Amino acid sequence: MQNLFYIFRRAGLLRRLALYGLLALTFHSASAMTIRELRALENSDKKQGANYKRYYLVGAMEGALEAHEQGVRLGAKPSICLNGRRLQPSMAEGLYQTELQRNSDVYEADMPVTLVMANALGTVYAC
């Protein structure tokens, strides 16, 4: 266990985030983070909490896109169409926050972040 702590201390920020992500996947591979858990993650570390949130939202955005594409490959009707429009990782937080504000009466704190992100992508990049 001491070796693990030594690795975390010696690693740079990106390596540390990758290790945290790997540990999170190991311990919670079957469950998505809820809105409440994402807020707690952001508030857990005053220095890096906002970065943790951004990195998670980028992953949620990419995961939602990949899940959508897999569904389309299996025959589902497309609901997200980029049509050559840009979608960059830096846009993930804005998409998420806008969707939460637009439908604040719909989302509860125990709903998964991936649901919010998939709905945001479907609204902004509708077919």
C-alpha positions as CSV (number, residue, x, y, z in Angstrom):
1,M,0.0,0.0,0.0
2,Q,2.9,2.4,0.7
3,N,4.1,1.8,-2.9
4,L,0.7,3.1,-4.2
5,F,1.0,6.3,-2.1
6,Y,4.6,6.7,-3.3
7,I,3.4,6.5,-7.0
8,F,0.7,9.1,-6.4
9,R,3.1,11.5,-4.8
10,R,5.7,11.1,-7.6
11,A,3.3,11.3,-10.5
12,G,2.4,14.5,-12.3
13,L,-1.1,15.8,-12.4
14,L,-2.1,14.0,-15.6
15,R,-0.7,10.7,-14.3
16,R,-2.4,11.2,-11.0
17,L,-5.7,11.8,-12.8
18,A,-5.3,8.8,-14.9
19,L,-4.5,6.7,-11.9
20,Y,-7.6,8.1,-10.1
21,G,-9.7,7.3,-13.1
22,L,-8.3,3.8,-13.2
23,L,-9.0,3.3,-9.6
24,A,-12.5,4.7,-10.0
25,L,-13.2,2.3,-12.9
26,T,-11.9,-0.6,-10.8
27,F,-14.1,0.1,-7.8
28,H,-17.2,1.4,-9.6
29,S,-17.1,0.0,-13.1
30,A,-20.9,-0.7,-13.3
31,S,-22.3,2.5,-12.0
32,A,-22.3,6.1,-13.4
33,M,-21.6,9.1,-11.2
34,T,-24.7,11.0,-10.2
35,I,-25.2,14.8,-10.3
36,R,-24.8,14.9,-6.5
37,E,-21.6,12.8,-6.6
38,L,-20.1,15.1,-9.3
39,R,-20.9,18.1,-7.2
40,A,-19.2,16.4,-4.2
41,L,-16.2,15.6,-6.3
42,E,-15.9,19.2,-7.4
43,N,-16.1,20.4,-3.8
44,S,-13.8,17.7,-2.4
45,D,-10.6,19.5,-3.5
46,K,-10.5,23.3,-3.6
47,K,-7.4,23.3,-5.8
48,Q,-8.2,20.6,-8.4
49,G,-11.9,19.9,-7.9
50,A,-13.0,21.9,-10.9
51,N,-10.5,20.0,-13.1
52,Y,-11.7,16.6,-11.8
53,K,-15.3,17.7,-12.8
54,R,-14.2,18.8,-16.3
55,Y,-12.3,15.6,-16.9
56,Y,-15.3,13.5,-15.8
57,L,-17.6,15.5,-18.1
58,V,-15.3,15.1,-21.1
59,G,-15.4,11.3,-20.4
60,A,-19.2,11.3,-20.0
61,M,-19.5,13.2,-23.3
62,E,-17.3,10.8,-25.2
63,G,-19.0,7.9,-23.6
64,A,-22.5,9.2,-24.5
65,L,-21.3,9.7,-28.1
66,E,-19.8,6.2,-28.3
67,A,-22.9,4.6,-26.8
68,H,-25.1,6.5,-29.3
69,E,-22.9,5.4,-32.2
70,Q,-23.0,1.8,-31.1
71,G,-26.8,1.9,-31.0
72,V,-26.9,3.4,-34.5
73,R,-24.6,0.6,-35.7
74,L,-27.0,-1.9,-34.2
75,G,-29.9,-0.4,-36.0
76,A,-31.3,2.4,-33.8
77,K,-32.5,5.7,-35.2
78,P,-29.8,8.4,-34.8
79,S,-30.7,11.2,-32.3
80,I,-27.3,12.9,-32.3
81,C,-26.0,14.3,-35.6
82,L,-22.8,16.4,-35.6
83,N,-23.1,17.0,-39.4
84,G,-19.7,18.5,-39.6
85,R,-20.2,20.8,-36.6
86,R,-17.4,21.0,-34.1
87,L,-17.6,19.2,-30.7
88,Q,-14.5,19.7,-28.6
89,P,-13.7,18.5,-25.1
90,S,-13.7,22.0,-23.8
91,M,-17.4,22.2,-24.7
92,A,-18.4,19.4,-22.3
93,E,-18.9,21.5,-19.2
94,G,-20.9,24.1,-21.0
95,L,-23.2,21.5,-22.6
96,Y,-23.8,19.9,-19.2
97,Q,-24.5,23.2,-17.3
98,T,-26.8,24.5,-20.0
99,E,-28.8,21.3,-20.0
100,L,-29.1,21.4,-16.2
101,Q,-30.3,25.0,-16.3
102,R,-32.7,24.5,-19.2
103,N,-34.4,21.5,-17.6
104,S,-33.8,22.2,-13.9
105,D,-37.2,20.9,-13.0
106,V,-36.5,17.5,-14.7
107,Y,-33.2,16.5,-13.2
108,E,-32.9,15.2,-9.6
109,A,-29.6,15.0,-7.8
110,D,-29.5,11.2,-7.9
111,M,-29.8,11.0,-11.7
112,P,-26.7,10.0,-13.7
113,V,-24.4,12.6,-15.2
114,T,-24.3,10.5,-18.4
115,L,-28.1,10.9,-18.8
116,V,-27.8,14.7,-18.6
117,M,-24.9,14.7,-21.1
118,A,-26.7,12.4,-23.6
119,N,-29.8,14.7,-23.4
120,A,-27.6,17.8,-23.9
121,L,-26.0,16.3,-27.0
122,G,-29.4,15.2,-28.4
123,T,-30.7,18.8,-27.9
124,V,-27.8,20.7,-29.3
125,Y,-26.9,18.3,-32.1
126,A,-30.4,17.1,-33.0
127,C,-30.9,15.3,-36.3
